[in-house]
Structure formats: structure tokens, C-alpha cells
Amino acid sequence: RGYGGSAYKFASWAKAYPSELARMGLQKVNLSLNELPKGAVIVWPRGMCGYHRTHGHIEVVVDDNSSRACSDFCGRIKKGCGQPDIFIPKGCVASAPTEDDDDTSVPAGASDDDDDDATPGSDDATPGSDDGADTTATDAPAADDGEVGSCWSPTMDKQMDGLSCVQSRSNGIWFQCKDGLWYRGVSGRTGPFAPCASVHPL
């Protein structure tokens, strides 16, 4: 209430009304992105790290290594592009990450070889998709002649070659295709993994 579903508006509201935030069981803290406990809420400002220019982004830390977070998709926490607002549930203790963490599972939609700045997009962020499904896999089957690593693009209405870069019709964000998934982090003609094999603006 009072923040209209926008990460940016939520962060502004939370700073203005700490007592209301406390009633939600959260407290704003000043922690580095390497000290986040499981359950911490990361609120990225508008446009930071490639997130939505109007609303920003909210994600929840899902491990004790301060490395993975989920929202409508899961992936590695971006650590080299700014300092977001951090909120933790009351009673949640911040601790430095350890290599002995028992939770070695990989959240859905992420893989162990994800680059820090290669964040899988959700289907509602996948180029041109408007269905808001909770998955990062392609919706449509690969074309019979589709090559390994290609991705279905609702914006282009066809299978795209691996490492292609497409600007999403639904939100204007650029994504790069890799192994059947779309990833954020495109800058100019270079994606998070390699130069774009092809570039498809709106």
C-alpha cells in the first residue's frame, strides 16, 4: 500500500515511513552486497544495473553465501554496478558468507556458470512476452532447423540464434540469447556473454 507495485516507490515509501516498514517486519540496514543473509530484500533503484527504468527491481536473497536472489527469475546478485537499498526481516542476522554453506542447490532459472552481470530475464521481461509466466525457459518449441542455444522471441515471432540481442517489445530492455534463455546485461552491441551475433531494436 502506498507504493503501487514499484520497487522505486517502495524504497521511497520505506525510507519515509520506517514505523510502517517495522509493522511489515522489515528494517532498513546498511550492508554490503557481500554480507546479505538469506531472506534479505534487495531494492534496486530505477535503471541501476539494467533493471527497469521506471520501477527498479525487488529481489530476495535465497542463500547464505550472499550470491543468489530470486524475484520473478533467479540468478546471481549483481555486485559491481551500484548499491541498492537493503531490508532484512527483524530477527534475521547478517553474516559474512562462508564456503561451508549447506545450500548448494541452484535456484530455478539459474546455472552455476552464470556471470554476475548476466541475469536471466523472466518471461514477462523476455523480449515481447506479455504473459508474465514464472519461468526463464522459452515458451515456444525450437524450430525444426533451430540451432543449439537458440531462443524463441515473441518480439521477433521466431527462433533467434544463440548470442542474438533483442530489445523487448513489452518493456524496452535489451536481452541476449544463450542456451535457450534470455539474459539482461546488453550494452551497445555487446551482451553479457559476447558481442551480439545480431542486433534487433524495436
Backbone as CSV, one residue per row, in Angstrom:
resi,resn,N_x,N_y,N_z,CA_x,CA_y,CA_z,C_x,C_y,C_z
1,ARG,0.836,-1.177,0.000,0.000,0.000,0.000,0.884,1.244,0.000
2,GLY,0.581,2.183,-0.869,1.341,3.416,-0.904,2.530,3.385,-1.839
3,TYR,2.843,2.228,-2.421,3.993,2.173,-3.320,3.652,1.579,-4.671
4,GLY,2.413,1.216,-4.912,1.932,0.892,-6.243,2.680,-0.171,-7.017
5,GLY,3.292,-1.140,-6.362,3.953,-2.221,-7.075,5.297,-1.857,-7.681
6,SER,5.819,-0.692,-7.411,7.092,-0.256,-7.969,8.184,-0.384,-6.915
7,ALA,9.315,-1.005,-7.291,10.432,-1.136,-6.357,10.917,0.238,-5.915
8,TYR,11.029,1.146,-6.861,11.484,2.506,-6.551,10.542,3.177,-5.552
9,LYS,9.238,3.079,-5.804,8.269,3.709,-4.909,8.274,3.033,-3.543
10,PHE,8.479,1.704,-3.520,8.550,1.002,-2.237,9.731,1.516,-1.422
11,ALA,10.900,1.637,-2.047,12.086,2.108,-1.322,11.872,3.524,-0.800
12,SER,11.277,4.391,-1.609,10.998,5.766,-1.173,10.014,5.772,-0.012
13,TRP,8.973,4.960,-0.129,7.963,4.853,0.923,8.598,4.317,2.209
14,ALA,9.436,3.280,2.089,10.053,2.660,3.263,10.959,3.642,4.006
15,LYS,11.681,4.475,3.268,12.549,5.469,3.904,11.724,6.539,4.614
16,ALA,10.581,6.888,4.041,9.732,7.938,4.616,8.913,7.450,5.806
17,TYR,8.608,6.153,5.850,7.739,5.607,6.897,8.362,4.379,7.564
18,PRO,9.475,4.556,8.303,10.131,3.404,8.928,9.234,2.664,9.915
19,SER,8.300,3.376,10.572,7.414,2.692,11.523,6.468,1.743,10.786
20,GLU,5.999,2.140,9.602,5.146,1.254,8.799,5.950,0.059,8.297
21,LEU,7.204,0.309,7.940,8.086,-0.766,7.499,8.279,-1.771,8.630
22,ALA,8.442,-1.267,9.858,8.605,-2.135,11.023,7.365,-2.993,11.240
23,ARG,6.185,-2.418,10.986,4.951,-3.198,11.122,4.906,-4.343,10.118
24,MET,5.617,-4.195,8.999,5.711,-5.262,7.999,6.763,-6.294,8.396
25,GLY,7.489,-6.029,9.494,8.512,-6.963,9.952,9.858,-6.772,9.270
26,LEU,10.058,-5.626,8.623,11.319,-5.360,7.929,12.031,-4.169,8.548
27,GLN,13.346,-4.145,8.390,14.116,-2.985,8.813,15.166,-2.681,7.754
28,LYS,15.379,-1.392,7.479,16.394,-0.989,6.510,17.749,-1.079,7.196
29,VAL,18.725,-1.641,6.494,20.069,-1.793,7.049,21.092,-1.323,6.019
30,ASN,22.278,-1.021,6.503,23.389,-0.669,5.624,24.360,-1.834,5.616
31,LEU,24.228,-2.694,4.627,25.095,-3.858,4.477,25.695,-3.845,3.084
32,SER,26.886,-4.408,2.969,27.455,-4.558,1.632,26.756,-5.741,0.966
33,LEU,26.864,-5.819,-0.334,26.237,-6.918,-1.065,26.929,-8.250,-0.801
34,ASN,28.031,-8.244,-0.054,28.718,-9.486,0.310,28.341,-9.962,1.706
35,GLU,27.428,-9.263,2.384,27.064,-9.599,3.763,25.580,-9.911,3.924
36,LEU,24.890,-10.214,2.855,23.441,-10.371,2.925,23.026,-11.734,3.454
37,PRO,22.158,-11.764,4.456,21.647,-13.041,4.946,20.511,-13.532,4.060
38,LYS,20.254,-14.824,4.133,19.104,-15.385,3.430,17.848,-14.668,3.916
39,GLY,16.988,-14.269,2.994,15.762,-13.558,3.352,15.861,-12.054,3.222
40,ALA,17.083,-11.530,3.006,17.234,-10.084,2.818,16.523,-9.658,1.537
41,VAL,15.951,-8.467,1.563,15.241,-7.922,0.405,16.113,-6.832,-0.217
42,ILE,16.431,-6.996,-1.502,17.241,-6.023,-2.231,16.301,-5.187,-3.090
43,VAL,16.373,-3.869,-2.944,15.538,-2.965,-3.744,16.472,-2.122,-4.616
44,TRP,16.482,-2.438,-5.918,17.334,-1.734,-6.871,16.639,-0.468,-7.349
45,PRO,17.334,0.679,-7.328,16.750,1.921,-7.841,16.465,1.827,-9.342
46,ARG,15.693,2.759,-9.811,15.322,2.799,-11.223,16.556,2.836,-12.121
47,GLY,16.597,1.935,-13.099,17.654,1.932,-14.104,18.997,1.386,-13.661
48,MET,19.208,1.155,-12.362,20.502,0.663,-11.889,20.703,-0.784,-12.333
49,CYS,21.889,-1.110,-12.774,22.285,-2.465,-13.168,21.412,-3.038,-14.282
50,GLY,20.814,-2.194,-15.072,19.997,-2.680,-16.180,18.567,-3.011,-15.816
51,TYR,18.174,-2.742,-14.569,16.796,-3.018,-14.178,15.864,-1.929,-14.707
52,HIS,14.596,-2.142,-14.561,13.552,-1.301,-15.150,13.786,0.180,-14.859
53,ARG,13.679,1.012,-15.895,13.965,2.448,-15.767,12.899,3.208,-14.985
54,THR,11.697,2.670,-14.905,10.623,3.363,-14.196,10.415,2.810,-12.799
55,HIS,10.486,1.484,-12.656,10.113,0.848,-11.393,11.269,0.308,-10.569
56,GLY,12.449,0.112,-11.150,13.517,-0.536,-10.406,13.249,-2.029,-10.325
57,HIS,13.729,-2.678,-9.260,13.574,-4.132,-9.149,13.700,-4.546,-7.688
58,ILE,12.922,-5.536,-7.278,12.996,-6.100,-5.926,13.317,-7.578,-6.053
59,GLU,14.257,-8.069,-5.229,14.560,-9.495,-5.195,14.897,-9.909,-3.767
60,VAL,14.775,-11.208,-3.498,15.002,-11.753,-2.163,16.189,-12.704,-2.212
61,VAL,17.134,-12.540,-1.285,18.320,-13.394,-1.210,17.892,-14.798,-0.793
62,VAL,18.380,-15.817,-1.520,17.943,-17.190,-1.262,19.048,-18.103,-0.747
63,ASP,20.225,-17.566,-0.439,21.278,-18.403,0.134,22.044,-17.616,1.193
64,ASP,22.864,-18.324,1.958,23.654,-17.671,2.996,25.033,-17.256,2.487
65,ASN,25.273,-17.415,1.193,26.551,-17.006,0.610,26.487,-15.619,0.001
66,SER,25.354,-14.946,0.155,25.183,-13.605,-0.398,25.478,-13.592,-1.894
67,SER,24.988,-14.637,-2.597,25.313,-14.724,-4.016,24.106,-14.866,-4.936
68,ARG,22.980,-15.416,-4.456,21.832,-15.643,-5.334,20.571,-15.007,-4.768
69,ALA,19.734,-14.521,-5.680,18.467,-13.916,-5.279,17.410,-14.251,-6.319
70,CYS,16.147,-14.213,-5.884,15.032,-14.519,-6.780,13.954,-13.451,-6.670
71,SER,13.230,-13.284,-7.748,12.003,-12.484,-7.777,11.114,-13.202,-8.770
72,ASP,10.913,-12.630,-9.960,10.217,-13.353,-11.000,11.198,-14.197,-11.804
73,PHE,12.480,-14.144,-11.468,13.521,-15.005,-12.003,14.602,-15.117,-10.942
74,CYS,15.488,-16.095,-11.072,16.577,-16.281,-10.115,17.914,-16.121,-10.823
75,GLY,18.891,-15.649,-10.104,20.227,-15.511,-10.673,21.191,-14.979,-9.638
76,ARG,22.411,-14.752,-10.073,23.425,-14.208,-9.177,23.121,-12.748,-8.880
77,ILE,23.448,-12.330,-7.668,23.259,-10.936,-7.282,24.307,-10.097,-8.003
78,LYS,23.866,-9.034,-8.642,24.795,-8.127,-9.320,25.530,-7.316,-8.255
79,LYS,26.856,-7.288,-8.339,27.613,-6.632,-7.276,28.514,-5.500,-7.742
80,GLY,28.642,-5.257,-9.016,29.593,-4.256,-9.451,28.975,-3.027,-10.095
81,CYS,27.715,-2.754,-9.829,27.087,-1.654,-10.573,26.242,-0.744,-9.694
82,GLY,26.537,-0.665,-8.419,25.802,0.254,-7.563,25.405,-0.368,-6.242
83,GLN,24.884,0.447,-5.346,24.459,-0.014,-4.026,22.954,0.163,-3.884
84,PRO,22.206,-0.938,-3.884,20.754,-0.853,-3.707,20.395,-0.653,-2.241
85,ASP,19.115,-0.425,-1.974,18.622,-0.390,-0.598,18.438,-1.828,-0.133
86,ILE,18.784,-2.096,1.131,18.693,-3.441,1.694,17.743,-3.410,2.888
87,PHE,16.825,-4.359,2.927,15.894,-4.517,4.042,15.988,-5.963,4.509
88,ILE,15.999,-6.175,5.828,16.019,-7.549,6.327,14.861,-7.750,7.293
89,PRO,14.340,-8.986,7.343,13.288,-9.280,8.316,13.852,-9.135,9.721
90,LYS,13.056,-8.614,10.638,13.508,-8.487,12.027,13.893,-9.866,12.536
91,GLY,15.018,-9.929,13.226,15.499,-11.196,13.752,16.411,-11.923,12.782
92,CYS,16.502,-11.438,11.561,17.382,-12.033,10.560,18.776,-11.476,10.817
93,VAL,19.757,-12.336,10.970,21.097,-11.896,11.321,21.974,-11.866,10.082
94,ALA,22.618,-10.751,9.865,23.554,-10.638,8.750,24.850,-11.326,9.126
95,SER,25.390,-12.118,8.225,26.653,-12.789,8.484,27.463,-12.821,7.207
96,ALA,28.772,-12.828,7.373,29.633,-12.894,6.199,29.438,-14.239,5.524
97,PRO,29.502,-14.295,4.203,29.322,-15.558,3.512,30.457,-16.516,3.819
98,THR,30.139,-17.801,3.826,31.157,-18.821,4.039,31.094,-19.808,2.896
99,GLU,32.188,-20.529,2.691,32.196,-21.544,1.650,31.589,-22.840,2.148
100,ASP,31.249,-22.911,3.433,30.704,-24.132,4.010,29.190,-24.161,4.010
101,ASP,28.551,-23.248,3.317,27.093,-23.199,3.278,26.549,-24.531,2.782
102,ASP,25.573,-25.076,3.509,24.984,-26.360,3.135,24.093,-26.267,1.911
103,ASP,23.574,-25.097,1.604,22.646,-24.950,0.490,23.423,-24.765,-0.801
104,THR,23.668,-25.868,-1.503,24.405,-25.795,-2.757,23.482,-25.916,-3.951
105,SER,22.181,-25.883,-3.713,21.245,-26.001,-4.824,21.266,-24.739,-5.665
106,VAL,20.905,-24.886,-6.917,20.838,-23.757,-7.831,19.374,-23.442,-8.062
107,PRO,18.932,-22.214,-7.760,17.536,-21.864,-7.952,17.105,-22.026,-9.404
108,ALA,15.817,-22.221,-9.598,15.274,-22.380,-10.942,15.651,-21.194,-11.803
109,GLY,16.021,-21.480,-13.046,16.327,-20.410,-13.981,17.751,-19.908,-13.892
110,ALA,18.576,-20.513,-13.020,19.961,-20.081,-12.914,20.858,-21.285,-13.095
111,SER,22.107,-21.049,-13.435,23.053,-22.139,-13.552,24.336,-21.719,-12.872
112,ASP,25.174,-22.696,-12.531,26.406,-22.390,-11.829,27.352,-21.524,-12.637
113,ASP,27.197,-21.511,-13.979,28.129,-20.739,-14.776,27.591,-19.375,-15.170
114,ASP,26.520,-18.909,-14.512,26.015,-17.562,-14.789,27.087,-16.542,-14.435
115,ASP,27.263,-15.541,-15.282,28.143,-14.430,-14.934,27.386,-13.518,-13.994
116,ASP,28.108,-12.771,-13.127,27.444,-11.880,-12.182,26.531,-10.879,-12.864
117,ASP,26.923,-10.401,-14.056,26.097,-9.396,-14.706,25.148,-9.995,-15.728
118,ALA,25.125,-11.302,-15.838,24.208,-11.958,-16.764,23.031,-12.487,-15.972
119,THR,21.991,-11.714,-15.901,20.825,-12.075,-15.117,19.729,-12.576,-16.020
120,PRO,19.241,-13.813,-15.800,18.173,-14.297,-16.655,16.943,-13.425,-16.521
121,GLY,16.315,-13.139,-17.623,15.075,-12.378,-17.602,13.903,-13.302,-17.394
122,SER,12.850,-12.810,-16.778,11.633,-13.594,-16.641,10.884,-13.539,-17.951
123,ASP,9.867,-14.376,-18.110,9.099,-14.329,-19.337,8.389,-13.008,-19.486
124,ASP,8.047,-12.338,-18.364,7.416,-11.041,-18.555,8.451,-10.000,-18.943
125,ALA,9.735,-10.372,-18.882,10.782,-9.474,-19.348,11.432,-10.003,-20.617
126,THR,11.087,-11.222,-21.024,11.632,-11.784,-22.237,11.141,-10.972,-23.416
127,PRO,11.985,-10.732,-24.387,11.586,-9.854,-25.474,10.211,-10.165,-26.041
128,GLY,9.264,-9.264,-25.787,7.944,-9.321,-26.386,6.923,-10.148,-25.665
129,SER,7.278,-10.811,-24.586,6.304,-11.664,-23.917,5.428,-10.837,-22.999
130,ASP,4.159,-11.128,-22.973,3.237,-10.392,-22.123,2.489,-11.295,-21.158
131,ASP,2.870,-12.565,-21.066,2.067,-13.484,-20.261,2.447,-13.517,-18.800
132,GLY,3.625,-13.018,-18.404,4.009,-12.953,-17.002,4.239,-14.302,-16.359
133,ALA,4.481,-15.355,-17.128,4.711,-16.679,-16.557,5.994,-16.670,-15.741
134,ASP,6.085,-17.565,-14.769,7.223,-17.600,-13.857,8.259,-18.612,-14.337
135,THR,8.926,-18.307,-15.435,9.942,-19.198,-15.970,10.882,-18.410,-16.853
136,THR,12.099,-18.914,-17.041,13.009,-18.254,-17.958,13.209,-19.083,-19.212
137,ALA,12.576,-20.212,-19.300,12.713,-21.043,-20.488,11.889,-20.448,-21.623
138,THR,12.229,-20.835,-22.845,11.469,-20.329,-23.972,10.091,-20.961,-23.985
139,ASP,9.065,-20.193,-24.424,7.694,-20.702,-24.441,7.415,-21.590,-25.633
140,ALA,8.041,-21.294,-26.753,7.722,-21.998,-27.978,8.792,-23.032,-28.271
141,PRO,8.410,-24.124,-28.909,9.416,-25.127,-29.250,10.389,-24.563,-30.274
142,ALA,11.597,-25.093,-30.249,12.577,-24.662,-31.239,12.098,-25.074,-32.620
143,ALA,12.387,-24.244,-33.591,12.037,-24.593,-34.962,12.832,-25.821,-35.363
144,ASP,12.318,-26.575,-36.344,12.999,-27.793,-36.767,14.442,-27.528,-37.152
145,ASP,14.684,-26.345,-37.738,16.042,-26.021,-38.133,16.745,-25.149,-37.094
146,GLY,16.124,-24.992,-35.894,16.723,-24.164,-34.851,18.026,-24.763,-34.368
147,GLU,19.011,-23.922,-34.187,20.304,-24.423,-33.761,20.361,-24.539,-32.243
148,VAL,21.320,-25.320,-31.761,21.501,-25.475,-30.331,21.822,-24.106,-29.738
149,GLY,21.200,-23.773,-28.613,21.450,-22.500,-27.963,20.540,-21.385,-28.419
150,SER,19.627,-21.668,-29.338,18.733,-20.625,-29.827,17.601,-20.379,-28.834
151,CYS,16.894,-19.253,-29.005,15.812,-18.856,-28.099,14.607,-18.404,-28.919
152,TRP,13.422,-18.688,-28.418,12.211,-18.177,-29.047,12.018,-16.723,-28.630
153,SER,11.742,-15.850,-29.588,11.498,-14.440,-29.298,10.080,-14.062,-29.692
154,PRO,9.205,-13.772,-28.706,7.871,-13.285,-29.044,7.920,-11.942,-29.772
155,THR,8.912,-11.105,-29.475,9.041,-9.826,-30.170,9.274,-10.047,-31.661
156,MET,10.188,-10.947,-31.988,10.516,-11.214,-33.388,9.589,-12.271,-33.987
157,ASP,8.854,-12.989,-33.124,7.947,-14.064,-33.533,8.681,-15.154,-34.305
158,LYS,9.872,-15.482,-33.824,10.645,-16.558,-34.441,11.776,-16.984,-33.507
159,GLN,12.397,-18.106,-33.843,13.545,-18.611,-33.116,14.758,-17.753,-33.470
160,MET,15.504,-17.306,-32.459,16.683,-16.467,-32.677,17.943,-17.280,-32.399
161,ASP,18.995,-17.010,-33.169,20.265,-17.697,-32.974,20.862,-17.357,-31.617
162,GLY,21.676,-18.272,-31.092,22.390,-18.020,-29.853,23.222,-16.750,-29.968
163,LEU,23.296,-15.983,-28.891,24.025,-14.722,-28.760,23.382,-13.557,-29.515
164,SER,22.170,-13.769,-30.086,21.418,-12.655,-30.681,20.971,-11.715,-29.572
165,CYS,20.856,-10.430,-29.884,20.378,-9.439,-28.922,19.082,-8.826,-29.446
166,VAL,18.053,-8.799,-28.595,16.732,-8.310,-28.979,16.242,-7.324,-27.926
167,GLN,15.659,-6.226,-28.378,15.036,-5.271,-27.465,13.596,-5.712,-27.240
168,SER,13.212,-5.877,-25.989,11.884,-6.369,-25.637,10.789,-5.389,-26.031
169,ARG,9.767,-5.909,-26.699,8.615,-5.088,-27.054,7.828,-4.711,-25.803
170,SER,7.815,-5.589,-24.795,6.982,-5.340,-23.618,7.562,-4.316,-22.654
171,ASN,8.909,-4.182,-22.601,9.468,-3.238,-21.634,10.673,-2.446,-22.136
172,GLY,11.106,-2.668,-23.370,12.205,-1.899,-23.947,13.593,-2.314,-23.506
173,ILE,13.710,-3.305,-22.622,15.014,-3.755,-22.128,15.647,-4.693,-23.153
174,TRP,16.960,-4.603,-23.289,17.703,-5.468,-24.209,18.084,-6.772,-23.522
175,PHE,18.050,-7.880,-24.287,18.407,-9.206,-23.788,19.294,-9.910,-24.805
176,GLN,20.144,-10.823,-24.299,20.950,-11.662,-25.183,20.545,-13.113,-24.980
177,CYS,20.439,-13.849,-26.081,20.068,-15.267,-26.051,21.303,-16.117,-25.800
178,LYS,21.164,-17.086,-24.892,22.238,-18.058,-24.674,21.619,-19.339,-24.157
179,ASP,21.839,-20.432,-24.859,21.385,-21.765,-24.444,19.903,-21.808,-24.107
180,GLY,19.082,-21.162,-24.922,17.632,-21.237,-24.751,17.047,-20.259,-23.754
181,LEU,17.876,-19.414,-23.118,17.392,-18.440,-22.139,17.791,-17.036,-22.571
182,TRP,17.004,-16.054,-22.128,17.305,-14.644,-22.394,17.959,-14.037,-21.161
183,TYR,19.031,-13.260,-21.352,19.765,-12.641,-20.254,19.841,-11.127,-20.437
184,ARG,19.713,-10.393,-19.310,19.911,-8.944,-19.312,21.405,-8.657,-19.361
185,GLY,21.754,-7.389,-19.500,23.159,-7.003,-19.424,23.750,-6.603,-20.762
186,VAL,22.904,-6.322,-21.770,23.399,-5.886,-23.075,23.789,-4.412,-22.987
187,SER,24.975,-4.095,-23.480,25.450,-2.715,-23.509,25.972,-2.437,-24.918
188,GLY,25.277,-1.561,-25.626,25.657,-1.298,-27.014,25.412,-2.534,-27.860
189,ARG,26.453,-3.030,-28.498,26.346,-4.225,-29.330,27.012,-5.421,-28.650
190,THR,27.192,-5.329,-27.331,27.838,-6.400,-26.583,26.910,-6.902,-25.489
191,GLY,26.704,-8.215,-25.459,25.874,-8.827,-24.432,26.716,-9.242,-23.249
192,PRO,26.092,-9.846,-22.234,26.833,-10.257,-21.044,27.805,-11.402,-21.310
193,PHE,27.632,-12.122,-22.432,28.495,-13.266,-22.723,29.484,-13.008,-23.851
194,ALA,29.075,-12.217,-24.848,29.897,-11.999,-26.041,29.267,-10.886,-26.863
195,PRO,29.974,-10.413,-27.885,29.330,-9.458,-28.789,28.050,-10.070,-29.372
196,CYS,27.063,-9.235,-29.618,25.787,-9.711,-30.157,26.001,-10.294,-31.550
197,ALA,25.484,-11.508,-31.774,25.571,-12.132,-33.094,24.723,-11.357,-34.096
198,SER,23.623,-10.795,-33.632,22.764,-9.918,-34.427,22.056,-8.989,-33.451
199,VAL,21.646,-7.814,-33.923,21.016,-6.812,-33.065,19.646,-6.478,-33.640
200,HIS,18.604,-6.524,-32.779,17.228,-6.319,-33.229,16.520,-5.303,-32.339
201,PRO,16.653,-3.992,-32.658,15.940,-2.967,-31.883,14.463,-2.947,-32.243
202,LEU,13.668,-2.259,-31.432,12.238,-2.115,-31.724,12.053,-1.291,-32.978
